[in-house]
Amino acid sequence: MSALAVGQEIPALRVEAGLPEMKLFSLIMADPNPIHFDPEHTAALGMGPRPINQGTLNMAYPIDALIAVIGDPARIRRFQCRFLGNVVAGDVLDAAGRVLAIEDGVATVELWLDQVDGPRVLAGIAEVSIVD
Amino acid sequence: MSVPDIDALRERAVGHRFPGGVFRVAEYERWLSHDAMHSPPIAGRILHPVWILLGALRGMGVTIDELTALAEAGAHDGTVFGETVMEQHAPLQAEVEYVVRGGVTDLVRRTGKRAGLMDLMTFRLELVDPGGEVAAVSEQTFVFPRRSAA
């Protein structure tokens, strides 16, 4: 469960961005921005009728895919990501990755979040200790 | 809301130290948040690494609403996350109190092909455990669209 090798694929984790989870995260983050929970507001902004997923949730999915492989999240030393596009309520996504390199006991893992049959919406890099 | 002068905005925001504070994640919050994130099972009280950012936001001493106001934007302007960096020196745990300290490190204005004019504010926050060690660091950029310039 814990071994990593250069070129190893991080298997895709398929998730749906659910509006109930987005509403919960607005509370967890004390984030009053209505683009995350109010369809009328996103529509009024010209962003469509479906609220936009929290960035923190989009970040979580590729990290989930990584944890499913490495087991212990404490092994993640660093995570960096860029948000490339919006995810809206009801979108179905694949979070996955690939081990790019291993050096000095640290694996560099490319991670991403893709819309199923659509564009990449998040690109990230994780540094993971290869020792439990 | 009009577009603020970038030089004045930078002078006011960059170097601004947040009041800071503490955060503590209750076990039920750990459960609910991990469920919402679709997290695989995580043993013990260890928190999902996304809590580095969530905890930083909770403990920095200003709300997202106030942070948005510091950039002279509003909650209805469609503020979104830009680049995110999280460093984890030790995993965060539920039912442990962490001190949060830090502030704004950068603010720049960009023009995107689709989004148009926007301001990017970056802030860096350290999460300090009860033993005084920095357990994690969050460096986050917020993107403030300046729609009134469109």
Interface residues (C-beta under 8 A of the other chain):
Chain A: L13 V15 E21 L24 F25 I28 M29 A30 D31 P32 N33 P34 I35 H41 L45 M47 I52 G55 T56 L57 M59 A60 Y61 I63 D64 I67 A68 D72 P73 A74 I76 R77 R78 F79 Q80 C81 R82 F83 N86
Chain B: E29 L32 S33 A36 M37 H38 S39 P40 I42 A43 I46 H48 P49 V50 L53 L54 L57 R58 T63 I64 D65 A75 H76 G78 T79 V80 F81 G82 E83 T84 V85 M86 E87 Q88 H89 A90 P91
